[in-house]
Amino acid sequence: MTAQECRRVKDDTAARPSRNEEKLLNSLVRKNLAIGLVITAVMTTLSVFMADDGSKMAEFKLSLMVGFLVTGAVTGGTWLLQRKRAAP
């Protein structure tokens, strides 16, 4: 292998995140997604049971929408931050 090929291989491996970094990224994103979905389910359930004025369906839709938006924002933000940290 020539010196130029060695440099090219070294540059290629530096550009890709390591296996541990990929596992960390996947685990953090999955953990945030799982926590967010559990919180969304609990929040939706509580808001539907607490709706006294007959607007259970409206409360259900609003809670799901807010929960999914917050979960998506937190999970996406974590994914973007971890992706930037893994980049050279």
PDB file of N, CA, C and O in Angstrom:
ATOM      1  N   MET A   1       0.855  -1.172   0.000  1.00  0.00           N
ATOM      2  CA  MET A   1       0.000   0.000   0.000  1.00  0.00           C
ATOM      3  C   MET A   1       0.901   1.235   0.000  1.00  0.00           C
ATOM      4  O   MET A   1       1.858   1.320   0.769  1.00  0.00           O
ATOM      5  N   THR A   2       0.584   2.169  -0.857  1.00  0.00           N
ATOM      6  CA  THR A   2       1.391   3.378  -0.952  1.00  0.00           C
ATOM      7  C   THR A   2       1.001   4.349   0.146  1.00  0.00           C
ATOM      8  O   THR A   2      -0.007   4.170   0.830  1.00  0.00           O
ATOM      9  N   ALA A   3       1.810   5.367   0.300  1.00  0.00           N
ATOM     10  CA  ALA A   3       1.548   6.378   1.331  1.00  0.00           C
ATOM     11  C   ALA A   3       0.244   7.120   1.044  1.00  0.00           C
ATOM     12  O   ALA A   3      -0.501   7.466   1.962  1.00  0.00           O
ATOM     13  N   GLN A   4      -0.022   7.360  -0.239  1.00  0.00           N
ATOM     14  CA  GLN A   4      -1.248   8.062  -0.607  1.00  0.00           C
ATOM     15  C   GLN A   4      -2.480   7.214  -0.267  1.00  0.00           C
ATOM     16  O   GLN A   4      -3.481   7.745   0.214  1.00  0.00           O
ATOM     17  N   GLU A   5      -2.413   5.891  -0.515  1.00  0.00           N
ATOM     18  CA  GLU A   5      -3.527   5.019  -0.181  1.00  0.00           C
ATOM     19  C   GLU A   5      -3.739   4.952   1.326  1.00  0.00           C
ATOM     20  O   GLU A   5      -4.875   4.904   1.798  1.00  0.00           O
ATOM     21  N   CYS A   6      -2.627   4.948   2.087  1.00  0.00           N
ATOM     22  CA  CYS A   6      -2.731   4.938   3.551  1.00  0.00           C
ATOM     23  C   CYS A   6      -3.431   6.194   4.052  1.00  0.00           C
ATOM     24  O   CYS A   6      -4.279   6.127   4.942  1.00  0.00           O
ATOM     25  N   ARG A   7      -3.070   7.343   3.474  1.00  0.00           N
ATOM     26  CA  ARG A   7      -3.722   8.597   3.879  1.00  0.00           C
ATOM     27  C   ARG A   7      -5.204   8.576   3.544  1.00  0.00           C
ATOM     28  O   ARG A   7      -6.030   9.047   4.326  1.00  0.00           O
ATOM     29  N   ARG A   8      -5.545   8.023   2.370  1.00  0.00           N
ATOM     30  CA  ARG A   8      -6.941   7.970   1.957  1.00  0.00           C
ATOM     31  C   ARG A   8      -7.742   7.076   2.917  1.00  0.00           C
ATOM     32  O   ARG A   8      -8.851   7.435   3.312  1.00  0.00           O
ATOM     33  N   VAL A   9      -7.195   5.935   3.286  1.00  0.00           N
ATOM     34  CA  VAL A   9      -7.869   5.047   4.226  1.00  0.00           C
ATOM     35  C   VAL A   9      -8.021   5.720   5.582  1.00  0.00           C
ATOM     36  O   VAL A   9      -9.067   5.613   6.221  1.00  0.00           O
ATOM     37  N   LYS A  10      -6.976   6.415   6.017  1.00  0.00           N
ATOM     38  CA  LYS A  10      -7.027   7.121   7.303  1.00  0.00           C
ATOM     39  C   LYS A  10      -8.089   8.213   7.273  1.00  0.00           C
ATOM     40  O   LYS A  10      -8.832   8.374   8.241  1.00  0.00           O
ATOM     41  N   ASP A  11      -8.171   8.969   6.171  1.00  0.00           N
ATOM     42  CA  ASP A  11      -9.166  10.030   6.037  1.00  0.00           C
ATOM     43  C   ASP A  11     -10.576   9.450   6.009  1.00  0.00           C
ATOM     44  O   ASP A  11     -11.491  10.027   6.597  1.00  0.00           O
ATOM     45  N   ASP A  12     -10.766   8.311   5.330  1.00  0.00           N
ATOM     46  CA  ASP A  12     -12.086   7.685   5.265  1.00  0.00           C
ATOM     47  C   ASP A  12     -12.555   7.219   6.637  1.00  0.00           C
ATOM     48  O   ASP A  12     -13.726   7.379   6.979  1.00  0.00           O
ATOM     49  N   THR A  13     -11.656   6.649   7.419  1.00  0.00           N
ATOM     50  CA  THR A  13     -12.053   6.176   8.740  1.00  0.00           C
ATOM     51  C   THR A  13     -12.283   7.325   9.703  1.00  0.00           C
ATOM     52  O   THR A  13     -13.095   7.197  10.620  1.00  0.00           O
ATOM     53  N   ALA A  14     -11.595   8.441   9.525  1.00  0.00           N
ATOM     54  CA  ALA A  14     -11.799   9.596  10.403  1.00  0.00           C
ATOM     55  C   ALA A  14     -13.139  10.262  10.119  1.00  0.00           C
ATOM     56  O   ALA A  14     -13.730  10.860  11.018  1.00  0.00           O
ATOM     57  N   ALA A  15     -13.626  10.171   8.889  1.00  0.00           N
ATOM     58  CA  ALA A  15     -14.880  10.829   8.526  1.00  0.00           C
ATOM     59  C   ALA A  15     -16.092  10.081   9.076  1.00  0.00           C
ATOM     60  O   ALA A  15     -17.130  10.694   9.324  1.00  0.00           O
ATOM     61  N   ARG A  16     -15.978   8.770   9.272  1.00  0.00           N
ATOM     62  CA  ARG A  16     -17.101   7.982   9.777  1.00  0.00           C
ATOM     63  C   ARG A  16     -17.036   7.874  11.290  1.00  0.00           C
ATOM     64  O   ARG A  16     -15.953   7.726  11.856  1.00  0.00           O
ATOM     65  N   PRO A  17     -18.191   7.946  11.954  1.00  0.00           N
ATOM     66  CA  PRO A  17     -18.179   7.742  13.412  1.00  0.00           C
ATOM     67  C   PRO A  17     -17.842   6.295  13.744  1.00  0.00           C
ATOM     68  O   PRO A  17     -18.143   5.378  12.980  1.00  0.00           O
ATOM     69  N   SER A  18     -17.223   6.113  14.878  1.00  0.00           N
ATOM     70  CA  SER A  18     -16.860   4.761  15.286  1.00  0.00           C
ATOM     71  C   SER A  18     -18.102   3.979  15.672  1.00  0.00           C
ATOM     72  O   SER A  18     -19.184   4.549  15.815  1.00  0.00           O
ATOM     73  N   ARG A  19     -17.947   2.683  15.840  1.00  0.00           N
ATOM     74  CA  ARG A  19     -19.071   1.825  16.198  1.00  0.00           C
ATOM     75  C   ARG A  19     -19.648   2.216  17.560  1.00  0.00           C
ATOM     76  O   ARG A  19     -20.864   2.199  17.751  1.00  0.00           O
ATOM     77  N   ASN A  20     -18.764   2.572  18.514  1.00  0.00           N
ATOM     78  CA  ASN A  20     -19.246   2.986  19.835  1.00  0.00           C
ATOM     79  C   ASN A  20     -20.040   4.282  19.755  1.00  0.00           C
ATOM     80  O   ASN A  20     -21.050   4.439  20.440  1.00  0.00           O
ATOM     81  N   GLU A  21     -19.576   5.223  18.906  1.00  0.00           N
ATOM     82  CA  GLU A  21     -20.302   6.480  18.761  1.00  0.00           C
ATOM     83  C   GLU A  21     -21.671   6.234  18.137  1.00  0.00           C
ATOM     84  O   GLU A  21     -22.653   6.870  18.522  1.00  0.00           O
ATOM     85  N   GLU A  22     -21.742   5.317  17.177  1.00  0.00           N
ATOM     86  CA  GLU A  22     -23.037   5.000  16.567  1.00  0.00           C
ATOM     87  C   GLU A  22     -23.970   4.356  17.579  1.00  0.00           C
ATOM     88  O   GLU A  22     -25.161   4.667  17.605  1.00  0.00           O
ATOM     89  N   LYS A  23     -23.447   3.459  18.416  1.00  0.00           N
ATOM     90  CA  LYS A  23     -24.272   2.831  19.441  1.00  0.00           C
ATOM     91  C   LYS A  23     -24.782   3.859  20.436  1.00  0.00           C
ATOM     92  O   LYS A  23     -25.946   3.824  20.835  1.00  0.00           O
ATOM     93  N   LEU A  24     -23.898   4.787  20.840  1.00  0.00           N
ATOM     94  CA  LEU A  24     -24.290   5.833  21.779  1.00  0.00           C
ATOM     95  C   LEU A  24     -25.374   6.705  21.172  1.00  0.00           C
ATOM     96  O   LEU A  24     -26.362   7.025  21.832  1.00  0.00           O
ATOM     97  N   LEU A  25     -25.194   7.089  19.922  1.00  0.00           N
ATOM     98  CA  LEU A  25     -26.185   7.917  19.241  1.00  0.00           C
ATOM     99  C   LEU A  25     -27.525   7.199  19.174  1.00  0.00           C
ATOM    100  O   LEU A  25     -28.560   7.784  19.495  1.00  0.00           O
ATOM    101  N   ASN A  26     -27.513   5.948  18.762  1.00  0.00           N
ATOM    102  CA  ASN A  26     -28.764   5.199  18.660  1.00  0.00           C
ATOM    103  C   ASN A  26     -29.416   5.003  20.021  1.00  0.00           C
ATOM    104  O   ASN A  26     -30.637   5.102  20.143  1.00  0.00           O
ATOM    105  N   SER A  27     -28.614   4.726  21.045  1.00  0.00           N
ATOM    106  CA  SER A  27     -29.198   4.472  22.359  1.00  0.00           C
ATOM    107  C   SER A  27     -29.797   5.743  22.958  1.00  0.00           C
ATOM    108  O   SER A  27     -30.865   5.685  23.567  1.00  0.00           O
ATOM    109  N   LEU A  28     -29.138   6.882  22.801  1.00  0.00           N
ATOM    110  CA  LEU A  28     -29.687   8.136  23.339  1.00  0.00           C
ATOM    111  C   LEU A  28     -30.972   8.530  22.621  1.00  0.00           C
ATOM    112  O   LEU A  28     -31.943   8.950  23.251  1.00  0.00           O
ATOM    113  N   VAL A  29     -30.969   8.394  21.316  1.00  0.00           N
ATOM    114  CA  VAL A  29     -32.158   8.751  20.545  1.00  0.00           C
ATOM    115  C   VAL A  29     -33.310   7.814  20.899  1.00  0.00           C
ATOM    116  O   VAL A  29     -34.442   8.258  21.090  1.00  0.00           O
ATOM    117  N   ARG A  30     -33.017   6.526  20.984  1.00  0.00           N
ATOM    118  CA  ARG A  30     -34.070   5.568  21.335  1.00  0.00           C
ATOM    119  C   ARG A  30     -34.595   5.797  22.741  1.00  0.00           C
ATOM    120  O   ARG A  30     -35.796   5.695  22.990  1.00  0.00           O
ATOM    121  N   LYS A  31     -33.682   6.108  23.662  1.00  0.00           N
ATOM    122  CA  LYS A  31     -34.106   6.343  25.041  1.00  0.00           C
ATOM    123  C   LYS A  31     -34.997   7.580  25.116  1.00  0.00           C
ATOM    124  O   LYS A  31     -36.039   7.550  25.770  1.00  0.00           O
ATOM    125  N   ASN A  32     -34.602   8.664  24.456  1.00  0.00           N
ATOM    126  CA  ASN A  32     -35.423   9.873  24.464  1.00  0.00           C
ATOM    127  C   ASN A  32     -36.774   9.628  23.799  1.00  0.00           C
ATOM    128  O   ASN A  32     -37.799  10.133  24.257  1.00  0.00           O
ATOM    129  N   LEU A  33     -36.770   8.857  22.729  1.00  0.00           N
ATOM    130  CA  LEU A  33     -38.022   8.560  22.042  1.00  0.00           C
ATOM    131  C   LEU A  33     -38.939   7.728  22.933  1.00  0.00           C
ATOM    132  O   LEU A  33     -40.137   7.999  23.014  1.00  0.00           O
ATOM    133  N   ALA A  34     -38.391   6.729  23.593  1.00  0.00           N
ATOM    134  CA  ALA A  34     -39.201   5.880  24.474  1.00  0.00           C
ATOM    135  C   ALA A  34     -39.761   6.677  25.649  1.00  0.00           C
ATOM    136  O   ALA A  34     -40.939   6.547  25.983  1.00  0.00           O
ATOM    137  N   ILE A  35     -38.924   7.496  26.275  1.00  0.00           N
ATOM    138  CA  ILE A  35     -39.379   8.314  27.403  1.00  0.00           C
ATOM    139  C   ILE A  35     -40.461   9.286  26.950  1.00  0.00           C
ATOM    140  O   ILE A  35     -41.465   9.472  27.638  1.00  0.00           O
ATOM    141  N   GLY A  36     -40.254   9.900  25.798  1.00  0.00           N
ATOM    142  CA  GLY A  36     -41.232  10.848  25.271  1.00  0.00           C
ATOM    143  C   GLY A  36     -42.571  10.198  24.967  1.00  0.00           C
ATOM    144  O   GLY A  36     -43.624  10.779  25.230  1.00  0.00           O
ATOM    145  N   LEU A  37     -42.531   8.999  24.417  1.00  0.00           N
ATOM    146  CA  LEU A  37     -43.788   8.310  24.104  1.00  0.00           C
ATOM    147  C   LEU A  37     -44.526   7.890  25.368  1.00  0.00           C
ATOM    148  O   LEU A  37     -45.755   7.939  25.411  1.00  0.00           O
ATOM    149  N   VAL A  38     -43.795   7.480  26.390  1.00  0.00           N
ATOM    150  CA  VAL A  38     -44.440   7.124  27.656  1.00  0.00           C
ATOM    151  C   VAL A  38     -45.075   8.364  28.288  1.00  0.00           C
ATOM    152  O   VAL A  38     -46.211   8.316  28.758  1.00  0.00           O
ATOM    153  N   ILE A  39     -44.335   9.467  28.295  1.00  0.00           N
ATOM    154  CA  ILE A  39     -44.882  10.715  28.855  1.00  0.00           C
ATOM    155  C   ILE A  39     -46.107  11.156  28.067  1.00  0.00           C
ATOM    156  O   ILE A  39     -47.090  11.607  28.654  1.00  0.00           O
ATOM    157  N   THR A  40     -46.059  11.032  26.743  1.00  0.00           N
ATOM    158  CA  THR A  40     -47.208  11.397  25.907  1.00  0.00           C
ATOM    159  C   THR A  40     -48.424  10.548  26.246  1.00  0.00           C
ATOM    160  O   THR A  40     -49.536  11.066  26.350  1.00  0.00           O
ATOM    161  N   ALA A  41     -48.218   9.250  26.419  1.00  0.00           N
ATOM    162  CA  ALA A  41     -49.334   8.358  26.744  1.00  0.00           C
ATOM    163  C   ALA A  41     -49.949   8.707  28.102  1.00  0.00           C
ATOM    164  O   ALA A  41     -51.170   8.734  28.253  1.00  0.00           O
ATOM    165  N   VAL A  42     -49.094   8.973  29.080  1.00  0.00           N
ATOM    166  CA  VAL A  42     -49.594   9.326  30.417  1.00  0.00           C
ATOM    167  C   VAL A  42     -50.323  10.659  30.383  1.00  0.00           C
ATOM    168  O   VAL A  42     -51.404  10.799  30.954  1.00  0.00           O
ATOM    169  N   MET A  43     -49.725  11.642  29.707  1.00  0.00           N
ATOM    170  CA  MET A  43     -50.343  12.970  29.628  1.00  0.00           C
ATOM    171  C   MET A  43     -51.694  12.899  28.915  1.00  0.00           C
ATOM    172  O   MET A  43     -52.653  13.542  29.342  1.00  0.00           O
ATOM    173  N   THR A  44     -51.775  12.132  27.847  1.00  0.00           N
ATOM    174  CA  THR A  44     -53.022  12.000  27.102  1.00  0.00           C
ATOM    175  C   THR A  44     -54.095  11.317  27.948  1.00  0.00           C
ATOM    176  O   THR A  44     -55.248  11.748  27.979  1.00  0.00           O
ATOM    177  N   THR A  45     -53.699  10.258  28.625  1.00  0.00           N
ATOM    178  CA  THR A  45     -54.653   9.545  29.473  1.00  0.00           C
ATOM    179  C   THR A  45     -55.200  10.436  30.579  1.00  0.00           C
ATOM    180  O   THR A  45     -56.406  10.468  30.824  1.00  0.00           O
ATOM    181  N   LEU A  46     -54.307  11.156  31.243  1.00  0.00           N
ATOM    182  CA  LEU A  46     -54.755  12.038  32.325  1.00  0.00           C
ATOM    183  C   LEU A  46     -55.655  13.158  31.820  1.00  0.00           C
ATOM    184  O   LEU A  46     -56.662  13.478  32.451  1.00  0.00           O
ATOM    185  N   SER A  47     -55.298  13.753  30.690  1.00  0.00           N
ATOM    186  CA  SER A  47     -56.107  14.870  30.197  1.00  0.00           C
ATOM    187  C   SER A  47     -57.487  14.397  29.742  1.00  0.00           C
ATOM    188  O   SER A  47     -58.462  15.133  29.888  1.00  0.00           O
ATOM    189  N   VAL A  48     -57.588  13.187  29.198  1.00  0.00           N
ATOM    190  CA  VAL A  48     -58.896  12.667  28.788  1.00  0.00           C
ATOM    191  C   VAL A  48     -59.756  12.355  30.014  1.00  0.00           C
ATOM    192  O   VAL A  48     -60.952  12.645  30.023  1.00  0.00           O
ATOM    193  N   PHE A  49     -59.158  11.773  31.034  1.00  0.00           N
ATOM    194  CA  PHE A  49     -59.938  11.473  32.243  1.00  0.00           C
ATOM    195  C   PHE A  49     -60.346  12.732  32.988  1.00  0.00           C
ATOM    196  O   PHE A  49     -61.377  12.738  33.660  1.00  0.00           O
ATOM    197  N   MET A  50     -59.572  13.786  32.886  1.00  0.00           N
ATOM    198  CA  MET A  50     -59.878  15.020  33.614  1.00  0.00           C
ATOM    199  C   MET A  50     -60.835  15.926  32.848  1.00  0.00           C
ATOM    200  O   MET A  50     -61.346  16.890  33.418  1.00  0.00           O
ATOM    201  N   ALA A  51     -61.090  15.645  31.580  1.00  0.00           N
ATOM    202  CA  ALA A  51     -62.000  16.481  30.789  1.00  0.00           C
ATOM    203  C   ALA A  51     -63.429  16.248  31.261  1.00  0.00           C
ATOM    204  O   ALA A  51     -63.990  15.171  31.059  1.00  0.00           O
ATOM    205  N   ASP A  52     -64.010  17.260  31.889  1.00  0.00           N
ATOM    206  CA  ASP A  52     -65.347  17.124  32.468  1.00  0.00           C
ATOM    207  C   ASP A  52     -66.457  17.650  31.566  1.00  0.00           C
ATOM    208  O   ASP A  52     -67.616  17.263  31.714  1.00  0.00           O
ATOM    209  N   ASP A  53     -66.110  18.516  30.646  1.00  0.00           N
ATOM    210  CA  ASP A  53     -67.152  19.196  29.882  1.00  0.00           C
ATOM    211  C   ASP A  53     -67.534  18.481  28.584  1.00  0.00           C
ATOM    212  O   ASP A  53     -68.131  19.095  27.700  1.00  0.00           O
ATOM    213  N   GLY A  54     -67.203  17.207  28.456  1.00  0.00           N
ATOM    214  CA  GLY A  54     -67.589  16.454  27.269  1.00  0.00           C
ATOM    215  C   GLY A  54     -66.660  16.622  26.085  1.00  0.00           C
ATOM    216  O   GLY A  54     -66.965  16.151  24.989  1.00  0.00           O
ATOM    217  N   SER A  55     -65.547  17.275  26.284  1.00  0.00           N
ATOM    218  CA  SER A  55     -64.620  17.510  25.178  1.00  0.00           C
ATOM    219  C   SER A  55     -63.472  16.503  25.212  1.00  0.00           C
ATOM    220  O   SER A  55     -62.315  16.862  24.992  1.00  0.00           O
ATOM    221  N   LYS A  56     -63.793  15.267  25.483  1.00  0.00           N
ATOM    222  CA  LYS A  56     -62.751  14.241  25.629  1.00  0.00           C
ATOM    223  C   LYS A  56     -61.979  14.037  24.328  1.00  0.00           C
ATOM    224  O   LYS A  56     -60.760  13.869  24.366  1.00  0.00           O
ATOM    225  N   MET A  57     -62.642  14.046  23.197  1.00  0.00           N
ATOM    226  CA  MET A  57     -61.953  13.822  21.924  1.00  0.00           C
ATOM    227  C   MET A  57     -61.041  14.996  21.587  1.00  0.00           C
ATOM    228  O   MET A  57     -59.938  14.803  21.075  1.00  0.00           O
ATOM    229  N   ALA A  58     -61.500  16.207  21.872  1.00  0.00           N
ATOM    230  CA  ALA A  58     -60.662  17.377  21.617  1.00  0.00           C
ATOM    231  C   ALA A  58     -59.427  17.365  22.515  1.00  0.00           C
ATOM    232  O   ALA A  58     -58.326  17.679  22.062  1.00  0.00           O
ATOM    233  N   GLU A  59     -59.607  17.004  23.784  1.00  0.00           N
ATOM    234  CA  GLU A  59     -58.480  16.911  24.718  1.00  0.00           C
ATOM    235  C   GLU A  59     -57.508  15.819  24.277  1.00  0.00           C
ATOM    236  O   GLU A  59     -56.291  15.988  24.354  1.00  0.00           O
ATOM    237  N   PHE A  60     -58.058  14.706  23.818  1.00  0.00           N
ATOM    238  CA  PHE A  60     -57.247  13.589  23.351  1.00  0.00           C
ATOM    239  C   PHE A  60     -56.362  14.016  22.175  1.00  0.00           C
ATOM    240  O   PHE A  60     -55.157  13.763  22.174  1.00  0.00           O
ATOM    241  N   LYS A  61     -56.962  14.658  21.189  1.00  0.00           N
ATOM    242  CA  LYS A  61     -56.212  15.101  20.008  1.00  0.00           C
ATOM    243  C   LYS A  61     -55.163  16.143  20.376  1.00  0.00           C
ATOM    244  O   LYS A  61     -54.030  16.078  19.900  1.00  0.00           O
ATOM    245  N   LEU A  62     -55.536  17.105  21.221  1.00  0.00           N
ATOM    246  CA  LEU A  62     -54.604  18.157  21.613  1.00  0.00           C
ATOM    247  C   LEU A  62     -53.423  17.586  22.393  1.00  0.00           C
ATOM    248  O   LEU A  62     -52.275  17.964  22.156  1.00  0.00           O
ATOM    249  N   SER A  63     -53.706  16.683  23.316  1.00  0.00           N
ATOM    250  CA  SER A  63     -52.628  16.086  24.109  1.00  0.00           C
ATOM    251  C   SER A  63     -51.693  15.254  23.248  1.00  0.00           C
ATOM    252  O   SER A  63     -50.474  15.316  23.408  1.00  0.00           O
ATOM    253  N   LEU A  64     -52.258  14.481  22.339  1.00  0.00           N
ATOM    254  CA  LEU A  64     -51.411  13.697  21.440  1.00  0.00           C
ATOM    255  C   LEU A  64     -50.553  14.590  20.564  1.00  0.00           C
ATOM    256  O   LEU A  64     -49.367  14.322  20.375  1.00  0.00           O
ATOM    257  N   MET A  65     -51.137  15.644  20.031  1.00  0.00           N
ATOM    258  CA  MET A  65     -50.405  16.542  19.155  1.00  0.00           C
ATOM    259  C   MET A  65     -49.252  17.215  19.897  1.00  0.00           C
ATOM    260  O   MET A  65     -48.128  17.254  19.397  1.00  0.00           O
ATOM    261  N   VAL A  66     -49.524  17.738  21.074  1.00  0.00           N
ATOM    262  CA  VAL A  66     -48.488  18.398  21.862  1.00  0.00           C
ATOM    263  C   VAL A  66     -47.409  17.394  22.282  1.00  0.00           C
ATOM    264  O   VAL A  66     -46.217  17.690  22.204  1.00  0.00           O
ATOM    265  N   GLY A  67     -47.828  16.224  22.720  1.00  0.00           N
ATOM    266  CA  GLY A  67     -46.875  15.206  23.138  1.00  0.00           C
ATOM    267  C   GLY A  67     -45.959  14.760  22.019  1.00  0.00           C
ATOM    268  O   GLY A  67     -44.748  14.647  22.207  1.00  0.00           O
ATOM    269  N   PHE A  68     -46.534  14.508  20.853  1.00  0.00           N
ATOM    270  CA  PHE A  68     -45.720  14.081  19.719  1.00  0.00           C
ATOM    271  C   PHE A  68     -44.792  15.189  19.234  1.00  0.00           C
ATOM    272  O   PHE A  68     -43.662  14.915  18.829  1.00  0.00           O
ATOM    273  N   LEU A  69     -45.253  16.426  19.270  1.00  0.00           N
ATOM    274  CA  LEU A  69     -44.388  17.540  18.861  1.00  0.00           C
ATOM    275  C   LEU A  69     -43.193  17.703  19.802  1.00  0.00           C
ATOM    276  O   LEU A  69     -42.060  17.878  19.354  1.00  0.00           O
ATOM    277  N   VAL A  70     -43.452  17.644  21.082  1.00  0.00           N
ATOM    278  CA  VAL A  70     -42.362  17.776  22.063  1.00  0.00           C
ATOM    279  C   VAL A  70     -41.415  16.581  21.974  1.00  0.00           C
ATOM    280  O   VAL A  70     -40.196  16.750  22.011  1.00  0.00           O
ATOM    281  N   THR A  71     -41.967  15.387  21.857  1.00  0.00           N
ATOM    282  CA  THR A  71     -41.132  14.189  21.728  1.00  0.00           C
ATOM    283  C   THR A  71     -40.270  14.264  20.473  1.00  0.00           C
ATOM    284  O   THR A  71     -39.078  13.958  20.517  1.00  0.00           O
ATOM    285  N   GLY A  72     -40.856  14.661  19.374  1.00  0.00           N
ATOM    286  CA  GLY A  72     -40.100  14.795  18.127  1.00  0.00           C
ATOM    287  C   GLY A  72     -39.020  15.849  18.208  1.00  0.00           C
ATOM    288  O   GLY A  72     -37.921  15.661  17.687  1.00  0.00           O
ATOM    289  N   ALA A  73     -39.326  16.961  18.860  1.00  0.00           N
ATOM    290  CA  ALA A  73     -38.330  18.031  18.985  1.00  0.00           C
ATOM    291  C   ALA A  73     -37.151  17.592  19.858  1.00  0.00           C
ATOM    292  O   ALA A  73     -35.996  17.835  19.508  1.00  0.00           O
ATOM    293  N   VAL A  74     -37.435  16.954  20.978  1.00  0.00           N
ATOM    294  CA  VAL A  74     -36.363  16.510  21.873  1.00  0.00           C
ATOM    295  C   VAL A  74     -35.538  15.403  21.224  1.00  0.00           C
ATOM    296  O   VAL A  74     -34.308  15.430  21.277  1.00  0.00           O
ATOM    297  N   THR A  75     -36.207  14.440  20.616  1.00  0.00           N
ATOM    298  CA  THR A  75     -35.499  13.331  19.971  1.00  0.00           C
ATOM    299  C   THR A  75     -34.679  13.833  18.785  1.00  0.00           C
ATOM    300  O   THR A  75     -33.522  13.447  18.622  1.00  0.00           O
ATOM    301  N   GLY A  76     -35.268  14.681  17.968  1.00  0.00           N
ATOM    302  CA  GLY A  76     -34.541  15.246  16.827  1.00  0.00           C
ATOM    303  C   GLY A  76     -33.374  16.110  17.262  1.00  0.00           C
ATOM    304  O   GLY A  76     -32.304  16.065  16.654  1.00  0.00           O
ATOM    305  N   GLY A  77     -33.570  16.896  18.308  1.00  0.00           N
ATOM    306  CA  GLY A  77     -32.477  17.715  18.824  1.00  0.00           C
ATOM    307  C   GLY A  77     -31.329  16.875  19.349  1.00  0.00           C
ATOM    308  O   GLY A  77     -30.163  17.190  19.112  1.00  0.00           O
ATOM    309  N   THR A  78     -31.654  15.812  20.056  1.00  0.00           N
ATOM    310  CA  THR A  78     -30.615  14.901  20.549  1.00  0.00           C
ATOM    311  C   THR A  78     -29.877  14.260  19.389  1.00  0.00           C
ATOM    312  O   THR A  78     -28.651  14.151  19.411  1.00  0.00           O
ATOM    313  N   TRP A  79     -30.612  13.838  18.385  1.00  0.00           N
ATOM    314  CA  TRP A  79     -29.998  13.207  17.219  1.00  0.00           C
ATOM    315  C   TRP A  79     -29.055  14.177  16.513  1.00  0.00           C
ATOM    316  O   TRP A  79     -27.942  13.809  16.139  1.00  0.00           O
ATOM    317  N   LEU A  80     -29.509  15.417  16.334  1.00  0.00           N
ATOM    318  CA  LEU A  80     -28.663  16.408  15.658  1.00  0.00           C
ATOM    319  C   LEU A  80     -27.415  16.742  16.476  1.00  0.00           C
ATOM    320  O   LEU A  80     -26.318  16.822  15.925  1.00  0.00           O
ATOM    321  N   LEU A  81     -27.577  16.937  17.786  1.00  0.00           N
ATOM    322  CA  LEU A  81     -26.422  17.258  18.630  1.00  0.00           C
ATOM    323  C   LEU A  81     -25.407  16.125  18.653  1.00  0.00           C
ATOM    324  O   LEU A  81     -24.205  16.364  18.543  1.00  0.00           O
ATOM    325  N   GLN A  82     -25.877  14.913  18.793  1.00  0.00           N
ATOM    326  CA  GLN A  82     -24.956  13.773  18.827  1.00  0.00           C
ATOM    327  C   GLN A  82     -24.303  13.566  17.475  1.00  0.00           C
ATOM    328  O   GLN A  82     -23.145  13.153  17.403  1.00  0.00           O
ATOM    329  N   ARG A  83     -25.018  13.843  16.420  1.00  0.00           N
ATOM    330  CA  ARG A  83     -24.458  13.688  15.073  1.00  0.00           C
ATOM    331  C   ARG A  83     -23.361  14.712  14.836  1.00  0.00           C
ATOM    332  O   ARG A  83     -22.334  14.394  14.237  1.00  0.00           O
ATOM    333  N   LYS A  84     -23.569  15.941  15.301  1.00  0.00           N
ATOM    334  CA  LYS A  84     -22.545  16.977  15.142  1.00  0.00           C
ATOM    335  C   LYS A  84     -21.307  16.673  15.967  1.00  0.00           C
ATOM    336  O   LYS A  84     -20.187  16.932  15.527  1.00  0.00           O
ATOM    337  N   ARG A  85     -21.501  16.128  17.156  1.00  0.00           N
ATOM    338  CA  ARG A  85     -20.356  15.785  18.009  1.00  0.00           C
ATOM    339  C   ARG A  85     -19.548  14.649  17.405  1.00  0.00           C
ATOM    340  O   ARG A  85     -18.328  14.612  17.559  1.00  0.00           O
ATOM    341  N   ALA A  86     -20.207  13.721  16.720  1.00  0.00           N
ATOM    342  CA  ALA A  86     -19.510  12.588  16.139  1.00  0.00           C
ATOM    343  C   ALA A  86     -18.754  12.976  14.871  1.00  0.00           C
ATOM    344  O   ALA A  86     -17.813  12.292  14.468  1.00  0.00           O
ATOM    345  N   ALA A  87     -19.171  14.081  14.244  1.00  0.00           N
ATOM    346  CA  ALA A  87     -18.498  14.511  13.009  1.00  0.00           C
ATOM    347  C   ALA A  87     -17.135  15.101  13.330  1.00  0.00           C
ATOM    348  O   ALA A  87     -16.954  15.725  14.375  1.00  0.00           O
ATOM    349  N   PRO A  88     -16.172  14.905  12.428  1.00  0.00           N
ATOM    350  CA  PRO A  88     -14.816  15.447  12.679  1.00  0.00           C
ATOM    351  C   PRO A  88     -14.756  16.939  12.560  1.00  0.00           C
ATOM    352  O   PRO A  88     -13.693  17.531  12.743  1.00  0.00           O
TER     353      PRO A  88
END
